[in-house]
């Protein structure tokens, strides 16, 4: 029976009177653009799936408070190396999990992977709360990293595949808003518990609660209809799409189904020229199909270009230094003499949340490309201001293996305020653009390689995150804070140039339309033309 289902996943869906070159996809796109709002079902589904973002954000933010309150509870006061390892091991776990999750999501479905991630979140949170050594903390956070790597890949993909094209950017950004909300919550909890004995154990342990809630909610929610179509479960996919598009939109449902089936058939036709392992209609092993999809991803031009764009944005998102600021903001502000570094860090988290909310409201109207190209210069301005302000402090405020705060005079205190304001400016630019647009990656890939391509792009994110998390404190110590922020600014400038050259506008395009956009080139000019047609 399992072999029959696998075989069904590779049977072309187009009937004799249907041609891949038809304008069905464009018609579907125009029909979807007439929708005025997402259905209540898609809102409920997005909110439930978005809890994974809250977990991700909470873990990112809570480690900042944990590092300044953990004291000698793990056997000795934490050194710079200890802090770097505890922080970066989560990214390392996510780096390992992301590409594997991309493969498993095609085999077992998107929903199943989110459920497994919830179980790992629960296990990792309770593990961290109960250990007494640095090695145990590293192990517990690595387990959480496995969960973060899986959820950060699959949740945007899951929401993207269920969302109408007119609202896809907004709904995916909503999951990113959950991340920023989780960071705000973590700082509030950190502020409340950081002065209590053993309070850090409650900080990390509370991460199990949202995971348990999401696990229960997801048991009631459906699988991705696009995955179901590829698995040969057409009727089940049709039923889910009818709930997504609400009553009275059966014509749109049938057009969307037709576009999905057409894309699958085109992919099957293309695959014949790429994979020498596929012969006739013989059922192929799962390993062989993974190999074939890898060949599709790297050998077919449109897929390779999609992977290049996605990896560029994900790498830039982390190499710009944002998560290092989230991880170590309380440490930075304590060294700058702020009396309540955790509470000061809350200003960063609130700015991130508010500006992500702004992105949620404008992304499907203004467009991904335009927002990105305007917001990165704001990030650069904030980073340059931080670099200049640190230089103007007049003497180092970061030294030794385990740095401690130093007394600043009035003039230096003013520069400390400038650093705080500059960081808020940087975070605002990040949150409006790069912080959420990179996670729109799923829309770049066709269905056959969507999970695998998104997995590799997400691995790029976490690989870069791992490097930044491990190097931030040593850079601040040996390269000086001024030059550390200058390096991040230079990376952002290079990233802006690359994005300007190759990142097309996908606003208003159906998932099945982006394949054609990237067929012969990066399609920047063509994408702008289509965006004007879809949103005159």
VEXDREN-2710 file (C-alpha; in Angstrom, 1 decimal):
% VEXDREN-2710
k/r/px/py/pz
1/UNK/0.0/0.0/0.0
2/UNK/2.8/2.4/0.9
3/UNK/4.4/1.7/-2.5
4/UNK/1.2/2.5/-4.2
5/UNK/1.0/5.9/-2.5
6/UNK/4.7/6.6/-3.4
7/UNK/3.9/5.7/-7.0
8/UNK/0.9/8.0/-7.0
9/UNK/3.1/10.9/-5.9
10/UNK/4.9/10.6/-9.3
11/UNK/1.9/10.1/-11.6
12/UNK/1.2/13.1/-13.9
13/UNK/-2.1/14.8/-13.1
14/UNK/-2.8/16.6/-16.4
15/UNK/-5.4/15.0/-18.6
16/UNK/-5.2/14.9/-22.4
17/UNK/-7.1/18.2/-22.9
18/UNK/-4.9/20.1/-20.5
19/UNK/-1.6/21.6/-21.5
20/UNK/1.2/22.9/-19.3
21/UNK/1.3/26.0/-21.4
22/UNK/-2.2/27.1/-20.6
23/UNK/-3.0/30.4/-18.8
24/UNK/-4.7/28.6/-16.0
25/UNK/-2.1/29.8/-13.4
26/UNK/-2.5/33.4/-14.4
27/UNK/-6.3/33.1/-14.2
28/UNK/-6.1/31.6/-10.8
29/UNK/-3.8/34.5/-9.7
30/UNK/-6.3/37.0/-10.9
31/UNK/-9.2/35.2/-9.1
32/UNK/-7.3/35.1/-5.9
33/UNK/-6.5/38.8/-6.1
34/UNK/-10.2/39.5/-5.8
35/UNK/-10.3/38.0/-2.2
36/UNK/-10.7/40.8/0.3
37/UNK/-9.5/39.0/3.5
38/UNK/-8.2/35.6/4.6
39/UNK/-10.9/33.2/5.9
40/UNK/-11.3/32.6/9.6
41/UNK/-10.0/29.1/9.1
42/UNK/-6.7/30.3/7.6
43/UNK/-6.3/32.9/10.5
44/UNK/-6.9/30.1/13.1
45/UNK/-4.4/27.8/11.3
46/UNK/-1.8/30.5/11.0
47/UNK/-2.1/31.5/14.7
48/UNK/-1.8/27.9/15.8
49/UNK/1.2/27.2/13.6
50/UNK/2.8/30.5/14.7
51/UNK/3.2/29.3/18.2
52/UNK/6.4/27.7/17.0
53/UNK/7.6/31.2/16.2
54/UNK/6.8/32.2/19.8
55/UNK/8.9/29.3/21.0
56/UNK/11.8/30.3/18.8
57/UNK/11.6/33.9/19.9
58/UNK/11.3/33.0/23.5
59/UNK/14.4/30.8/23.4
60/UNK/16.4/33.5/21.5
61/UNK/15.5/36.2/24.1
62/UNK/15.6/34.1/27.3
63/UNK/19.2/33.2/26.8
64/UNK/20.2/36.9/27.1
65/UNK/18.7/37.1/30.6
66/UNK/19.9/33.6/31.5
67/UNK/23.6/34.4/30.8
68/UNK/23.6/37.4/33.2
69/UNK/21.7/35.6/36.0
70/UNK/23.0/32.0/35.9
71/UNK/26.1/32.9/38.1
72/UNK/28.0/29.9/39.4
73/UNK/25.0/27.5/39.3
74/UNK/26.7/25.4/36.6
75/UNK/29.8/24.8/38.7
76/UNK/31.6/28.0/38.1
77/UNK/31.0/31.6/36.8
78/UNK/30.6/31.5/33.0
79/UNK/33.6/32.5/30.9
80/UNK/33.4/34.1/27.5
81/UNK/33.9/30.7/25.9
82/UNK/31.1/29.1/28.1
83/UNK/28.7/31.8/27.0
84/UNK/29.6/31.4/23.4
85/UNK/29.1/27.6/23.5
86/UNK/25.8/27.8/25.4
87/UNK/24.5/30.3/22.9
88/UNK/25.9/28.9/19.6
89/UNK/25.0/25.2/20.3
90/UNK/21.3/25.9/19.6
91/UNK/22.3/27.3/16.2
92/UNK/24.5/24.2/15.6
93/UNK/21.6/21.9/16.4
94/UNK/19.3/23.9/14.1
95/UNK/22.0/23.7/11.4
96/UNK/22.0/19.9/11.6
97/UNK/18.2/19.6/11.8
98/UNK/17.3/22.0/8.9
99/UNK/18.5/20.0/5.8
100/UNK/17.3/16.7/7.4
101/UNK/13.9/18.3/8.1
102/UNK/13.7/19.5/4.5
103/UNK/13.9/15.8/3.4
104/UNK/11.6/14.4/6.1
105/UNK/8.9/17.1/5.4
106/UNK/8.5/15.7/1.9
107/UNK/8.3/12.1/3.2
108/UNK/6.0/12.5/6.2
109/UNK/4.3/15.9/5.7
110/UNK/4.6/19.4/7.1
111/UNK/2.3/18.9/10.1
112/UNK/4.1/15.8/11.4
113/UNK/7.4/17.6/11.5
114/UNK/5.9/20.5/13.6
115/UNK/4.5/18.0/16.0
116/UNK/7.9/16.3/16.4
117/UNK/9.5/19.8/16.9
118/UNK/7.0/20.5/19.8
119/UNK/8.1/17.3/21.5
120/UNK/11.8/18.3/21.2
121/UNK/11.0/21.8/22.5
122/UNK/9.4/20.2/25.6
123/UNK/12.3/17.8/26.2
124/UNK/14.9/20.5/25.7
125/UNK/13.3/23.0/28.0
126/UNK/12.9/20.5/30.8
127/UNK/16.4/19.3/30.3
128/UNK/17.9/22.8/30.6
129/UNK/15.9/23.5/33.8
130/UNK/17.3/20.4/35.6
131/UNK/21.0/20.3/34.8
132/UNK/24.0/21.5/36.9
133/UNK/26.9/21.6/34.4
134/UNK/27.9/23.6/31.4
135/UNK/28.0/20.4/29.3
136/UNK/24.5/19.5/30.3
137/UNK/23.3/23.0/29.4
138/UNK/25.0/22.7/26.0
139/UNK/23.3/19.4/25.4
140/UNK/19.8/20.7/26.4
141/UNK/20.1/23.7/24.2
142/UNK/21.3/21.5/21.3
143/UNK/18.0/19.5/21.6
144/UNK/16.1/22.8/21.5
145/UNK/18.2/23.6/18.5
146/UNK/16.9/20.5/16.7
147/UNK/13.4/21.7/17.4
148/UNK/14.2/25.3/16.3
149/UNK/15.8/24.1/13.1
150/UNK/12.8/22.0/12.1
151/UNK/10.1/24.5/13.1
152/UNK/11.9/27.5/11.5
153/UNK/11.9/25.7/8.2
154/UNK/8.5/24.0/8.2
155/UNK/6.2/26.6/9.8
156/UNK/6.7/29.3/7.1
157/UNK/6.6/26.6/4.4
158/UNK/3.3/25.2/5.9
159/UNK/1.7/28.6/6.1
160/UNK/2.9/29.6/2.7
161/UNK/1.4/26.5/1.1
162/UNK/-2.0/27.1/2.7
163/UNK/-2.2/30.8/2.2
164/UNK/-4.0/32.6/-0.7
165/UNK/-1.4/34.4/-2.8
166/UNK/-2.9/37.8/-2.0
167/UNK/-2.2/37.4/1.7
168/UNK/0.8/35.0/1.7
169/UNK/3.4/37.6/2.7
170/UNK/1.2/38.9/5.5
171/UNK/0.4/35.5/6.9
172/UNK/4.0/34.3/6.8
173/UNK/5.1/37.6/8.5
174/UNK/2.5/36.9/11.2
175/UNK/4.6/33.8/12.2
176/UNK/7.6/36.1/12.4
177/UNK/5.6/38.5/14.6
178/UNK/5.2/35.6/17.0
179/UNK/9.0/35.3/17.2
180/UNK/9.3/38.9/18.2
181/UNK/6.4/38.6/20.7
182/UNK/8.2/35.6/22.2
183/UNK/11.3/37.8/22.6
184/UNK/9.3/40.5/24.4
185/UNK/7.8/37.8/26.7
186/UNK/11.2/36.3/27.4
187/UNK/12.6/39.7/28.5
188/UNK/9.6/40.4/30.7
189/UNK/10.0/37.0/32.4
190/UNK/13.7/37.4/32.6
191/UNK/13.3/40.8/34.3
192/UNK/11.0/39.3/36.8
193/UNK/13.1/36.2/37.6
194/UNK/16.7/37.3/37.0
195/UNK/17.2/38.4/40.6
196/UNK/15.7/35.3/42.2
197/UNK/17.8/32.4/43.2
198/UNK/17.6/29.7/40.5
199/UNK/15.2/31.9/38.5
200/UNK/17.0/31.1/35.3
201/UNK/15.8/27.5/35.6
202/UNK/12.2/28.8/35.5
203/UNK/13.1/31.0/32.5
204/UNK/14.2/28.1/30.4
205/UNK/11.7/25.6/31.7
206/UNK/8.7/27.7/30.9
207/UNK/9.5/27.2/27.2
208/UNK/7.8/23.8/27.4
209/UNK/4.3/25.3/28.0
210/UNK/3.7/26.9/24.6
211/UNK/5.0/23.7/22.9
212/UNK/2.5/21.6/24.8
213/UNK/-0.3/24.0/23.8
214/UNK/0.7/23.9/20.1
215/UNK/0.9/20.1/20.1
216/UNK/-2.7/19.9/21.2
217/UNK/-3.9/22.5/18.7
218/UNK/-2.1/21.0/15.7
219/UNK/-3.8/17.6/16.3
220/UNK/-7.0/19.4/15.1
221/UNK/-5.4/21.1/12.0
222/UNK/-4.9/19.7/8.5
223/UNK/-1.9/18.8/6.4
224/UNK/-0.7/21.1/3.6
225/UNK/-3.0/20.6/0.6
226/UNK/-0.1/20.9/-1.8
227/UNK/1.7/18.1/-0.1
228/UNK/-1.5/16.1/-0.2
229/UNK/-1.9/16.6/-4.0
230/UNK/1.7/15.4/-4.5
231/UNK/1.0/12.4/-2.3
232/UNK/-2.1/11.5/-4.5
233/UNK/-4.7/12.6/-1.9
234/UNK/-6.6/14.9/-4.2
235/UNK/-10.0/14.8/-2.5
236/UNK/-8.6/15.5/0.9
237/UNK/-6.6/18.5/-0.6
238/UNK/-9.8/19.8/-2.2
239/UNK/-11.6/19.7/1.1
240/UNK/-8.9/21.7/2.9
241/UNK/-8.7/24.3/0.1
242/UNK/-12.5/24.8/0.3
243/UNK/-12.0/25.7/4.0
244/UNK/-9.1/28.0/3.2
245/UNK/-11.0/29.9/0.6
246/UNK/-14.4/29.8/2.4
247/UNK/-17.8/29.1/1.0
248/UNK/-18.7/30.4/-2.5
249/UNK/-15.1/30.2/-3.9
250/UNK/-15.2/26.7/-5.4
251/UNK/-14.0/28.1/-8.8
252/UNK/-10.8/29.4/-7.2
253/UNK/-10.3/26.1/-5.4
254/UNK/-10.5/24.2/-8.7
255/UNK/-8.1/26.7/-10.4
256/UNK/-5.6/26.4/-7.6
257/UNK/-5.8/22.6/-7.7
258/UNK/-5.3/22.8/-11.5
259/UNK/-2.2/25.0/-11.1
260/UNK/-0.7/22.6/-8.5
261/UNK/-1.3/19.6/-10.7
262/UNK/0.1/21.4/-13.7
263/UNK/3.3/22.3/-11.8
264/UNK/3.7/18.6/-10.7
265/UNK/3.3/17.4/-14.2
266/UNK/5.9/19.9/-15.6
267/UNK/8.3/18.9/-12.8
268/UNK/7.8/15.2/-13.8
269/UNK/8.6/16.1/-17.4
270/UNK/11.7/18.0/-16.4
271/UNK/12.8/15.3/-14.0
272/UNK/13.1/12.8/-16.9
273/UNK/16.0/14.8/-18.3
274/UNK/17.8/15.2/-15.0
275/UNK/17.6/11.8/-13.4
276/UNK/19.1/8.8/-15.1
277/UNK/17.9/6.7/-12.1
278/UNK/14.2/7.1/-13.1
279/UNK/13.1/4.5/-15.7
280/UNK/9.5/3.9/-16.8
281/UNK/6.9/3.8/-14.1
282/UNK/8.9/1.6/-11.6
283/UNK/8.5/2.6/-8.0
284/UNK/11.7/4.2/-6.9
285/UNK/13.1/4.0/-3.4
286/UNK/12.9/7.0/-1.1
287/UNK/16.7/7.5/-1.1
288/UNK/16.7/7.5/-4.9
289/UNK/14.0/10.2/-5.0
290/UNK/15.9/12.3/-2.5
291/UNK/18.9/12.0/-4.8
292/UNK/16.8/13.0/-7.8
293/UNK/15.4/16.0/-6.0
294/UNK/18.9/17.1/-5.1
295/UNK/19.8/16.8/-8.7
296/UNK/16.7/18.9/-9.7
297/UNK/17.6/21.6/-7.1
298/UNK/21.2/22.0/-8.3
299/UNK/21.0/21.2/-12.0
300/UNK/17.8/23.0/-13.1
301/UNK/18.4/26.7/-13.6
302/UNK/15.2/28.1/-12.0
303/UNK/15.7/25.9/-8.9
304/UNK/19.4/26.8/-8.6
305/UNK/18.6/30.5/-8.8
306/UNK/15.9/30.2/-6.2
307/UNK/18.4/28.5/-3.9
308/UNK/20.9/31.2/-4.5
309/UNK/18.4/34.0/-3.6
310/UNK/17.1/32.1/-0.5
311/UNK/20.6/31.4/0.8
312/UNK/21.7/34.9/0.2
313/UNK/18.9/36.4/2.3
314/UNK/19.2/33.8/5.1
315/UNK/22.9/34.2/5.3
316/UNK/22.7/38.0/5.3
317/UNK/20.0/37.9/8.0
318/UNK/22.4/36.3/10.4
319/UNK/25.7/37.7/9.3
320/UNK/24.3/41.2/9.8
321/UNK/24.7/40.4/13.6
322/UNK/21.1/40.7/14.7
323/UNK/20.8/37.5/16.7
324/UNK/24.1/38.2/18.5
325/UNK/22.5/41.4/19.7
326/UNK/19.5/39.4/20.9
327/UNK/21.6/36.8/22.6
328/UNK/24.0/39.2/24.3
329/UNK/22.1/42.5/24.6
330/UNK/21.9/42.2/28.4
331/UNK/25.6/41.5/28.6
332/UNK/26.3/44.6/26.4
333/UNK/24.1/46.9/28.3
334/UNK/25.5/45.8/31.7
335/UNK/29.0/46.7/30.4
336/UNK/27.7/50.1/29.3
337/UNK/26.6/50.8/32.9
338/UNK/22.8/50.5/32.6
339/UNK/21.4/49.7/36.0
340/UNK/18.9/47.1/34.7
341/UNK/20.4/45.5/31.5
342/UNK/17.5/43.0/31.1
343/UNK/14.9/45.8/31.2
344/UNK/17.0/47.9/28.8
345/UNK/17.1/44.9/26.5
346/UNK/13.3/45.0/26.5
347/UNK/13.5/48.2/24.4
348/UNK/15.2/46.2/21.7
349/UNK/12.6/43.5/21.8
350/UNK/9.7/46.0/21.7
351/UNK/11.2/47.8/18.7
352/UNK/11.5/44.5/17.0
353/UNK/7.9/43.5/17.7
354/UNK/6.4/46.9/16.7
355/UNK/8.4/47.1/13.4
356/UNK/7.5/43.5/12.5
357/UNK/3.9/44.5/13.0
358/UNK/4.4/47.3/10.5
359/UNK/5.9/44.8/8.1
360/UNK/2.9/42.6/8.5
361/UNK/0.6/45.5/7.4
362/UNK/2.6/46.6/4.4
363/UNK/4.4/43.6/2.9
364/UNK/1.7/42.6/0.5
365/UNK/1.1/46.2/-0.6
366/UNK/4.6/47.6/-0.9
367/UNK/6.3/44.4/-1.9
368/UNK/9.2/42.3/-0.6
369/UNK/12.0/43.8/-2.9
370/UNK/11.2/47.4/-2.3
371/UNK/11.0/47.0/1.5
372/UNK/14.3/45.1/1.6
373/UNK/16.2/47.7/-0.5
374/UNK/14.9/50.5/1.7
375/UNK/15.3/48.9/5.1
376/UNK/18.9/47.6/4.8
377/UNK/20.4/51.1/4.5
378/UNK/18.6/51.9/7.8
379/UNK/20.4/48.9/9.4
380/UNK/23.7/50.2/8.0
381/UNK/23.0/53.6/9.5
382/UNK/22.3/52.1/12.9
383/UNK/25.4/49.9/12.8
384/UNK/27.7/52.8/11.7
385/UNK/26.3/55.0/14.5
386/UNK/27.0/52.2/17.1
387/UNK/30.6/52.0/15.8
388/UNK/31.2/55.7/16.0
389/UNK/29.6/55.9/19.5
390/UNK/31.8/53.1/20.8
391/UNK/34.9/54.8/19.3
392/UNK/33.9/58.1/21.0
393/UNK/33.6/56.5/24.4
394/UNK/37.4/57.2/24.5
395/UNK/38.5/53.9/26.2
396/UNK/37.6/50.2/26.0
397/UNK/34.5/49.0/27.9
398/UNK/35.2/45.4/27.0
399/UNK/38.2/43.5/28.3
400/UNK/39.2/40.3/30.0
401/UNK/37.9/36.8/29.7
402/UNK/34.8/37.6/31.8
403/UNK/34.2/41.3/31.4
404/UNK/32.4/43.3/34.0
405/UNK/30.8/46.7/33.9
406/UNK/32.8/49.9/34.3
407/UNK/31.9/53.3/35.7
408/UNK/31.3/55.8/32.9
409/UNK/31.5/59.6/33.4
410/UNK/28.6/61.9/32.2
411/UNK/30.0/62.3/28.7
412/UNK/30.5/58.6/28.3
413/UNK/27.0/57.9/29.6
414/UNK/25.7/60.1/26.8
415/UNK/27.5/58.0/24.3
416/UNK/26.0/54.9/25.9
417/UNK/22.5/56.3/25.3
418/UNK/23.5/57.0/21.7
419/UNK/24.5/53.3/21.3
420/UNK/21.1/52.2/22.7
421/UNK/19.3/54.5/20.3
422/UNK/21.4/53.4/17.3
423/UNK/20.7/49.7/18.2
424/UNK/17.0/50.5/18.2
425/UNK/17.3/52.1/14.7
426/UNK/19.2/49.1/13.5
427/UNK/16.6/46.7/14.9
428/UNK/13.8/48.7/13.3
429/UNK/15.4/48.4/9.9
430/UNK/16.0/44.7/10.4
431/UNK/12.5/43.9/11.6
432/UNK/10.7/45.8/8.8
433/UNK/12.8/44.1/6.1
434/UNK/15.4/41.4/6.4
435/UNK/14.0/39.9/9.6
436/UNK/10.8/38.7/7.9
437/UNK/11.5/38.7/4.1
438/UNK/14.2/36.0/4.3
439/UNK/11.5/33.7/5.7
440/UNK/9.4/34.2/2.6
441/UNK/11.8/31.7/1.0
442/UNK/9.3/28.9/0.4
443/UNK/7.6/30.9/-2.3
444/UNK/10.7/30.9/-4.4
445/UNK/10.8/27.1/-4.9
446/UNK/8.6/24.8/-7.0
447/UNK/6.7/22.1/-5.1
448/UNK/9.1/19.2/-5.9
449/UNK/12.1/20.8/-4.2
450/UNK/10.4/23.3/-1.9
451/UNK/11.2/21.4/1.3
452/UNK/14.7/20.5/0.3
453/UNK/15.5/24.0/-1.0
454/UNK/14.0/25.6/2.1
455/UNK/15.9/23.2/4.3
456/UNK/19.3/24.1/2.8
457/UNK/18.5/27.9/2.9
458/UNK/17.4/27.5/6.6
459/UNK/20.7/25.6/7.2
460/UNK/22.5/28.6/5.8
461/UNK/20.7/30.8/8.3
462/UNK/21.6/28.6/11.2
463/UNK/25.2/28.0/10.0
464/UNK/25.6/31.8/9.9
465/UNK/23.9/32.1/13.2
466/UNK/26.3/29.6/14.7
467/UNK/29.3/31.5/13.4
468/UNK/28.0/34.9/14.7
469/UNK/27.0/33.5/18.1
470/UNK/30.4/31.9/18.6
471/UNK/32.4/34.9/17.4
472/UNK/30.5/37.9/18.7
473/UNK/32.0/38.0/22.2
474/UNK/35.6/37.3/21.0
475/UNK/35.2/40.0/18.3
476/UNK/34.0/42.5/20.9
477/UNK/36.9/41.6/23.1
478/UNK/39.8/41.4/20.6
479/UNK/38.6/43.4/17.6
480/UNK/36.9/46.1/19.8
481/UNK/33.2/46.9/19.7
482/UNK/33.7/49.8/17.2
483/UNK/35.2/47.5/14.6
484/UNK/32.8/44.7/15.3
485/UNK/29.8/46.9/14.4
486/UNK/31.7/48.3/11.4
487/UNK/32.2/44.7/10.1
488/UNK/28.5/44.0/10.4
489/UNK/27.8/47.3/8.5
490/UNK/30.1/46.3/5.7
491/UNK/28.4/42.9/5.4
492/UNK/25.0/44.6/5.1
493/UNK/26.3/46.9/2.3
494/UNK/27.6/43.9/0.3
495/UNK/24.2/42.1/1.0
496/UNK/22.3/45.1/-0.3
497/UNK/24.2/45.2/-3.6
498/UNK/23.6/41.4/-4.1
499/UNK/19.9/41.7/-3.3
500/UNK/19.5/44.7/-5.7
501/UNK/21.0/42.6/-8.5
502/UNK/19.2/39.2/-8.0
503/UNK/16.1/39.5/-5.7
504/UNK/12.9/39.7/-7.8
505/UNK/9.5/41.0/-6.6
506/UNK/7.1/38.1/-5.7
507/UNK/4.3/40.3/-4.4
508/UNK/0.9/38.9/-5.6
509/UNK/2.3/35.9/-7.5
510/UNK/1.0/32.5/-6.9
511/UNK/3.4/29.8/-5.7
512/UNK/3.1/28.1/-9.0
513/UNK/4.0/31.3/-10.9
514/UNK/7.4/31.9/-9.4
515/UNK/8.9/28.9/-11.3
516/UNK/8.3/30.7/-14.6
517/UNK/9.7/33.9/-13.3
518/UNK/13.1/32.3/-12.5
519/UNK/13.2/30.0/-15.6
520/UNK/15.8/31.9/-17.7
521/UNK/17.2/34.5/-15.3
522/UNK/16.7/36.1/-11.9
523/UNK/13.7/37.9/-13.4
524/UNK/14.1/41.2/-11.5
525/UNK/12.7/43.4/-14.3
526/UNK/10.0/40.9/-15.3
527/UNK/8.9/40.6/-11.6
528/UNK/8.4/44.4/-11.4
529/UNK/6.3/44.3/-14.5
530/UNK/4.1/41.5/-13.2
531/UNK/3.8/43.3/-9.8
532/UNK/2.4/46.4/-11.6
533/UNK/-0.1/44.2/-13.5
534/UNK/-1.3/42.4/-10.4
535/UNK/-1.5/45.6/-8.3
536/UNK/-2.1/48.4/-10.8
END
